Amino acid sequence: MKTFPVILLITIISISAFAQMDISDSKADRKTFAFDNMDYTVQQFLIDEIEENTKCCGESSMIIKVEIDNTGSVIGVKPTNGDNFCYQKSIMENVRKIKWDASGIEKSEVINFEIKLDIACTGTTNHNP
């Protein structure tokens, strides 16, 4: 019976390791794209959101242009390439959830980053998010 608490603890740790990270209290660095106080990047956040909350799939690589204001809020998002509309739409929605470190920004700034997605398709492909 002593093994039950150990098994329960291992199960809880395993489940929380696969849970999505909460970025609500974090800011993303404009150069490294890493969230402060976390071992988590903007790209990984977007991939996790797409895998967990959409039916998008396939392989795609795209450059994302994000415009932020002097508070770190996103005021514009545009994928500049890539042919997967499902990924593009989901990325545009999810990038808006990110708060950026805006130190040194007076008005606004455009940030560019690349994201590569390769999510296996099962059944039909590239449904709307």
C-alpha positions as CSV (number, residue, x, y, z in Angstrom):
1,M,0.0,0.0,0.0
2,K,3.0,2.3,0.4
3,T,3.6,2.2,-3.3
4,F,0.2,3.9,-4.1
5,P,1.3,7.4,-3.0
6,V,4.5,7.1,-5.0
7,I,2.6,6.0,-8.1
8,L,0.1,8.8,-7.6
9,L,2.9,11.4,-7.3
10,I,4.7,10.1,-10.4
11,T,1.4,10.2,-12.3
12,I,0.7,13.8,-11.2
13,I,4.2,14.9,-12.2
14,S,3.9,13.2,-15.6
15,I,0.6,14.9,-16.3
16,S,1.8,18.3,-15.3
17,A,4.9,17.9,-17.4
18,F,2.7,17.6,-20.5
19,A,0.4,20.4,-19.6
20,Q,0.6,23.7,-21.5
21,M,2.7,26.4,-19.8
22,D,0.8,29.4,-18.4
23,I,2.3,32.5,-20.0
24,S,-0.2,35.0,-18.5
25,D,2.4,36.4,-16.1
26,S,5.4,36.3,-18.4
27,K,6.8,38.5,-21.1
28,A,8.6,37.3,-24.2
29,D,12.0,38.7,-25.0
30,R,12.1,40.4,-28.4
31,K,15.6,39.0,-29.3
32,T,15.6,35.4,-27.8
33,F,11.8,34.8,-28.0
34,A,12.1,33.1,-24.6
35,F,9.6,33.9,-21.8
36,D,11.0,35.4,-18.7
37,N,11.2,33.1,-15.6
38,M,10.4,30.1,-17.9
39,D,12.2,27.6,-20.0
40,Y,9.7,28.1,-22.8
41,T,9.8,30.0,-26.1
42,V,7.3,31.8,-28.3
43,Q,7.6,29.1,-31.0
44,Q,7.0,26.3,-28.5
45,F,4.0,28.1,-27.0
46,L,2.5,28.5,-30.5
47,I,3.1,24.8,-31.4
48,D,1.6,23.6,-28.2
49,E,-1.5,25.8,-28.7
50,I,-2.0,24.5,-32.2
51,E,-1.5,20.9,-31.2
52,E,-3.9,21.2,-28.2
53,N,-6.6,23.4,-29.6
54,T,-6.9,23.0,-33.3
55,K,-7.1,20.4,-36.0
56,C,-4.3,22.0,-38.1
57,C,-1.7,19.6,-39.4
58,G,1.0,19.1,-41.9
59,E,4.4,20.6,-42.5
60,S,5.0,24.3,-42.9
61,S,7.6,26.9,-42.2
62,M,6.8,30.6,-42.0
63,I,8.1,34.0,-41.0
64,I,5.8,35.9,-38.6
65,K,5.8,39.7,-38.4
66,V,4.5,41.0,-35.0
67,E,4.0,44.6,-34.3
68,I,4.0,45.6,-30.6
69,D,3.4,48.9,-28.9
70,N,5.3,50.5,-26.1
71,T,3.4,48.5,-23.5
72,G,4.4,45.1,-25.1
73,S,0.9,44.5,-26.4
74,V,0.5,43.0,-29.9
75,I,-1.1,45.5,-32.3
76,G,-0.6,43.5,-35.5
77,V,0.4,40.0,-36.7
78,K,1.1,38.8,-40.2
79,P,2.5,35.6,-41.5
80,T,4.7,36.5,-44.5
81,N,4.9,33.2,-46.1
82,G,3.7,29.6,-45.7
83,D,0.9,27.9,-47.5
84,N,-1.1,26.4,-44.6
85,F,-4.0,28.7,-43.9
86,C,-5.0,26.8,-40.8
87,Y,-1.6,27.4,-39.3
88,Q,-1.6,31.0,-40.3
89,K,-5.0,31.7,-38.8
90,S,-4.1,29.9,-35.5
91,I,-0.8,31.7,-35.2
92,M,-2.4,35.1,-35.7
93,E,-4.9,34.3,-33.0
94,N,-2.4,32.9,-30.5
95,V,0.4,35.5,-31.0
96,R,-2.1,38.1,-29.6
97,K,-2.0,36.3,-26.3
98,I,1.7,37.0,-25.8
99,K,2.9,40.0,-23.8
100,W,6.3,41.2,-24.9
101,D,9.1,43.0,-23.1
102,A,8.8,46.5,-24.4
103,S,11.8,48.1,-22.6
104,G,13.3,50.8,-24.9
105,I,10.3,51.0,-27.3
106,E,9.0,54.5,-27.7
107,K,6.1,54.0,-30.1
108,S,6.0,50.6,-31.7
109,E,8.3,47.9,-33.1
110,V,8.1,45.1,-35.6
111,I,9.5,41.7,-34.5
112,N,10.2,38.9,-37.0
113,F,10.6,35.3,-36.1
114,E,10.4,31.9,-37.9
115,I,8.3,29.0,-36.9
116,K,8.5,25.5,-38.3
117,L,5.5,23.2,-37.8
118,D,5.2,19.5,-38.5
119,I,2.1,18.0,-37.0
120,A,1.0,14.6,-38.2
121,C,-2.3,14.5,-40.0
122,T,-4.9,11.9,-39.1
123,G,-7.9,11.5,-41.3
124,T,-8.7,14.8,-43.1
125,T,-6.2,17.6,-43.0
126,N,-6.0,21.3,-42.2
127,H,-9.4,22.0,-40.7
128,N,-10.0,25.5,-39.6
129,P,-8.8,26.0,-36.0
